[in-house]
Amino acid sequence: MRLLVVYCHPVPESFGAALRDVVVKALTEAGNDIRLLDLYAEGFDPVMGCDERRIYNEMDRGQHPVPEHAAHLEWAEGIVFVYPTWWYGLPAMLKGWLDRVWTPDITFSIAPDTKRIRPMMQHIRKLAIVTTCGAPRWWSYMVGHPGKRTIMRGMRALFARRCKTLFLAHYLMDVSTPQSRADFLARVERRMRGF
């Protein structure tokens, strides 16, 4: 399977980097074709400018602001996001990537007559999130887990109807231990091999 791994963390020696490495290793060893997007390492610009916003709703493929990233989305059959949950949501860099890359004519279209959104990513059959959260599990769900909802509900709506999903989170990351991190890495490796 062709899997796009979207990684977002600014610190090269972070636990997030260890998660990224385990995800890529497990998916590759399971026989998948992997492409890795490391948003910070490549210096992705998450800021949508004025002119880009003005044409967004009528944008076509030829106007896409980051065509190489759009090509990755079209290539993929599954997407795995690896990122830290900050203030219950997505890092600004990742949110900016969604804003700038998931454009009309690539990920969705809007019918001119009914104004309904038509999903254009029916080729995506698998979706996973691997994340860390400073808060405990119960509090993350109490506040609505906004980052998880953005991807698992909002973006997922553009994918194949029967798209399989997987969500893996290491809660209480701010007070984690070497053992809790090792256990989570092992869990991620096991689940990614079966993904």
VOPAGU-2260 file (C-alpha; in pm, 1 decimal, decimal comma):
REM VOPAGU-2260
SITE   aa  ch    i         X         Y         Z
SITE  MET   A    0       0,0       0,0       0,0
SITE  ARG   A    1     117,1     354,8     -74,1
SITE  LEU   A    2     129,2     539,4     258,6
SITE  LEU   A    3     205,3     905,2     315,9
SITE  VAL   A    4     352,1     976,9     661,3
SITE  VAL   A    5     303,1    1341,3     758,1
SITE  TYR   A    6     534,3    1430,0    1045,3
SITE  CYS   A    7     524,5    1757,3    1236,1
SITE  HIS   A    8     760,5    1839,0    1523,7
SITE  PRO   A    9    1026,7    2112,5    1545,8
SITE  VAL   A   10    1278,7    1928,0    1765,9
SITE  PRO   A   11    1497,2    1671,4    1583,0
SITE  GLU   A   12    1574,8    1467,5    1899,0
SITE  SER   A   13    1215,9    1468,1    2031,7
SITE  PHE   A   14    1006,4    1168,9    2130,4
SITE  GLY   A   15     799,7    1263,0    1826,1
SITE  ALA   A   16    1104,5    1186,1    1610,2
SITE  ALA   A   17    1131,0     843,9    1775,5
SITE  LEU   A   18     763,1     785,5    1696,0
SITE  ARG   A   19     818,7     892,2    1334,5
SITE  ASP   A   20    1110,0     650,1    1300,6
SITE  VAL   A   21     912,1     358,9    1447,8
SITE  VAL   A   22     614,9     433,3    1222,7
SITE  VAL   A   23     826,6     448,4     905,7
SITE  LYS   A   24    1025,3     136,3    1001,0
SITE  ALA   A   25     719,0     -74,0    1086,4
SITE  LEU   A   26     524,1      32,0     777,5
SITE  THR   A   27     823,2     -28,5     549,4
SITE  GLU   A   28     898,7    -369,8     699,8
SITE  ALA   A   29     533,2    -463,2     650,8
SITE  GLY   A   30     586,3    -415,3     276,0
SITE  ASN   A   31     430,5     -73,6     221,2
SITE  ASP   A   32     561,4     196,2     -11,0
SITE  ILE   A   33     628,5     498,9     214,4
SITE  ARG   A   34     672,1     869,2     149,8
SITE  LEU   A   35     767,0    1086,0     446,3
SITE  LEU   A   36     682,2    1455,1     468,5
SITE  ASP   A   37     875,0    1615,9     753,9
SITE  LEU   A   38     716,4    1960,5     759,5
SITE  TYR   A   39     970,1    2132,8     985,6
SITE  ALA   A   40    1275,9    1971,4     825,3
SITE  GLU   A   41    1171,6    2090,2     481,4
SITE  GLY   A   42    1082,6    2437,3     608,1
SITE  PHE   A   43     719,5    2419,3     497,5
SITE  ASP   A   44     553,4    2761,4     506,3
SITE  PRO   A   45     217,9    2719,1     684,3
SITE  VAL   A   46     102,3    3076,8     628,6
SITE  MET   A   47    -168,5    3133,2     370,0
SITE  GLY   A   48    -116,7    3478,5     221,9
SITE  CYS   A   49    -372,0    3731,3     105,4
SITE  ASP   A   50    -356,6    3649,5    -266,9
SITE  GLU   A   51    -371,2    3275,5    -198,8
SITE  ARG   A   52    -681,1    3318,5      18,1
SITE  ARG   A   53    -851,9    3535,6    -243,6
SITE  ILE   A   54    -839,8    3259,1    -505,7
SITE  TYR   A   55    -883,4    2962,7    -269,2
SITE  ASN   A   56   -1249,0    2880,5    -342,4
SITE  GLU   A   57   -1199,6    2888,4    -720,3
SITE  MET   A   58    -849,6    2738,8    -718,3
SITE  ASP   A   59    -767,3    2471,4    -974,4
SITE  ARG   A   60    -470,9    2235,6    -993,3
SITE  GLY   A   61    -265,2    2478,7   -1196,2
SITE  GLN   A   62    -291,0    2740,0    -920,8
SITE  HIS   A   63    -206,2    2508,0    -630,8
SITE  PRO   A   64      42,1    2684,0    -397,5
SITE  VAL   A   65     237,4    2366,1    -314,5
SITE  PRO   A   66     195,6    2129,5    -612,3
SITE  GLU   A   67     450,9    1872,7    -492,8
SITE  HIS   A   68     248,7    1822,1    -173,5
SITE  ALA   A   69     -73,8    1793,4    -372,7
SITE  ALA   A   70      97,9    1521,8    -578,9
SITE  HIS   A   71     177,2    1329,7    -257,9
SITE  LEU   A   72    -191,8    1338,7    -160,8
SITE  GLU   A   73    -294,5    1206,9    -500,9
SITE  TRP   A   74     -31,3     930,6    -485,8
SITE  ALA   A   75    -129,2     800,0    -141,0
SITE  GLU   A   76    -372,8     523,0     -56,0
SITE  GLY   A   77    -338,3     591,4     315,8
SITE  ILE   A   78    -214,7     870,0     541,9
SITE  VAL   A   79     -44,4     848,4     882,4
SITE  PHE   A   80     -11,2    1169,5    1084,5
SITE  VAL   A   81     258,6    1185,5    1355,1
SITE  TYR   A   82     248,8    1500,6    1567,0
SITE  PRO   A   83     230,1    1632,6    1923,6
SITE  THR   A   84    -106,0    1753,9    2052,6
SITE  TRP   A   85     -52,7    2107,5    2180,5
SITE  TRP   A   86    -330,6    2288,7    2366,7
SITE  TYR   A   87    -563,0    2001,8    2266,3
SITE  GLY   A   88    -514,5    2059,4    1894,4
SITE  LEU   A   89    -285,3    2037,7    1596,4
SITE  PRO   A   90      47,1    2223,2    1589,1
SITE  ALA   A   91      15,4    2544,4    1385,2
SITE  MET   A   92     251,7    2404,0    1122,2
SITE  LEU   A   93      24,2    2103,6    1061,0
SITE  LYS   A   94    -291,6    2314,6    1057,7
SITE  GLY   A   95    -124,6    2543,5     804,4
SITE  TRP   A   96     -35,9    2240,6     591,7
SITE  LEU   A   97    -401,6    2136,2     586,7
SITE  ASP   A   98    -506,4    2493,7     501,3
SITE  ARG   A   99    -262,5    2530,2     211,4
SITE  VAL   A  100    -245,0    2178,0      66,4
SITE  TRP   A  101    -601,5    2044,4     101,5
SITE  THR   A  102    -747,9    2269,3    -163,4
SITE  PRO   A  103   -1044,9    2256,7    -400,7
SITE  ASP   A  104    -989,3    2049,2    -714,4
SITE  ILE   A  105    -745,8    1826,9    -520,2
SITE  THR   A  106    -932,9    1714,8    -207,3
SITE  PHE   A  107   -1289,7    1836,7    -263,8
SITE  SER   A  108   -1515,6    2026,1    -497,8
SITE  ILE   A  109   -1824,5    2235,6    -435,2
SITE  ALA   A  110   -2122,7    2179,6    -665,5
SITE  PRO   A  111   -2219,1    2513,5    -820,7
SITE  ASP   A  112   -2592,6    2436,1    -809,1
SITE  THR   A  113   -2638,1    2270,2    -466,6
SITE  LYS   A  114   -2325,8    2412,2    -295,8
SITE  ARG   A  115   -2260,9    2064,8    -155,1
SITE  ILE   A  116   -1906,9    1944,8     -94,2
SITE  ARG   A  117   -1802,2    1644,3    -301,4
SITE  PRO   A  118   -1511,0    1441,9    -159,0
SITE  MET   A  119   -1226,8    1387,4    -404,8
SITE  MET   A  120   -1000,5    1162,0    -196,9
SITE  GLN   A  121   -1185,7     834,1    -236,6
SITE  HIS   A  122    -850,7     663,8    -302,2
SITE  ILE   A  123    -755,3     705,6      67,2
SITE  ARG   A  124    -854,6     379,4     237,6
SITE  LYS   A  125    -658,3     405,7     562,8
SITE  LEU   A  126    -599,0     687,1     810,1
SITE  ALA   A  127    -394,7     686,0    1130,7
SITE  ILE   A  128    -287,7     935,6    1394,1
SITE  VAL   A  129       6,6     881,6    1628,2
SITE  THR   A  130      26,5    1162,4    1882,1
SITE  THR   A  131     130,0    1268,3    2229,7
SITE  CYS   A  132     -86,4    1466,8    2470,7
SITE  GLY   A  133      22,5    1647,6    2786,3
SITE  ALA   A  134    -323,7    1610,1    2937,7
SITE  PRO   A  135    -472,0    1287,8    3073,7
SITE  ARG   A  136    -702,4    1085,4    2848,1
SITE  TRP   A  137   -1019,6    1175,4    3039,1
SITE  TRP   A  138    -951,2    1549,6    3016,7
SITE  SER   A  139    -860,3    1529,9    2646,8
SITE  TYR   A  140   -1200,4    1376,0    2579,6
SITE  MET   A  141   -1373,6    1617,7    2818,3
SITE  VAL   A  142   -1253,5    1914,6    2610,9
SITE  GLY   A  143   -1352,3    1736,8    2288,6
SITE  HIS   A  144   -1012,9    1621,3    2154,9
SITE  PRO   A  145   -1024,0    1894,8    1884,5
SITE  GLY   A  146    -710,5    1783,1    1698,0
SITE  LYS   A  147    -834,4    1427,3    1670,7
SITE  ARG   A  148   -1175,0    1546,5    1552,9
SITE  THR   A  149   -1027,2    1772,7    1286,4
SITE  ILE   A  150    -853,3    1480,6    1118,2
SITE  MET   A  151   -1067,5    1178,7    1209,5
SITE  ARG   A  152   -1399,2    1347,2    1135,1
SITE  GLY   A  153   -1337,8    1654,2     921,3
SITE  MET   A  154   -1061,4    1536,8     687,7
SITE  ARG   A  155   -1177,2    1174,0     702,7
SITE  ALA   A  156   -1507,5    1279,9     542,4
SITE  LEU   A  157   -1316,8    1333,9     216,4
SITE  PHE   A  158   -1185,0     975,1     205,9
SITE  ALA   A  159   -1327,9     640,3      92,6
SITE  ARG   A  160   -1656,1     558,4     263,0
SITE  ARG   A  161   -1511,0     251,9     436,2
SITE  CYS   A  162   -1175,1     408,2     522,1
SITE  LYS   A  163   -1023,6     229,8     822,5
SITE  THR   A  164    -890,3     447,9    1102,8
SITE  LEU   A  165    -646,2     410,1    1389,5
SITE  PHE   A  166    -577,7     655,8    1672,1
SITE  LEU   A  167    -282,0     606,2    1907,9
SITE  ALA   A  168    -201,8     859,0    2180,6
SITE  HIS   A  169      47,2     873,2    2464,5
SITE  TYR   A  170    -137,5    1074,6    2729,2
SITE  LEU   A  171      31,1    1256,6    3021,7
SITE  MET   A  172     335,7    1313,4    2803,2
SITE  ASP   A  173     456,7    1600,1    3022,8
SITE  VAL   A  174     507,7    1357,0    3312,4
SITE  SER   A  175     593,6    1049,8    3106,0
SITE  THR   A  176     864,6     806,1    3209,0
SITE  PRO   A  177    1122,7     614,3    3007,6
SITE  GLN   A  178     906,5     306,3    3062,5
SITE  SER   A  179     579,9     468,9    2950,9
SITE  ARG   A  180     751,6     598,2    2637,1
SITE  ALA   A  181     910,2     259,5    2562,9
SITE  ASP   A  182     573,0      89,5    2608,8
SITE  PHE   A  183     405,5     334,7    2373,3
SITE  LEU   A  184     678,4     294,3    2108,8
SITE  ALA   A  185     629,2     -83,3    2124,7
SITE  ARG   A  186     251,9     -41,9    2090,8
SITE  VAL   A  187     291,6     190,3    1792,6
SITE  GLU   A  188     531,9     -50,6    1622,9
SITE  ARG   A  189     294,7    -343,3    1675,6
SITE  ARG   A  190     -12,3    -155,2    1549,2
SITE  MET   A  191     169,1      -7,0    1247,3
SITE  ARG   A  192     288,0    -350,4    1136,5
SITE  GLY   A  193     -77,3    -454,4    1116,7
SITE  PHE   A  194    -193,0    -130,7     959,4
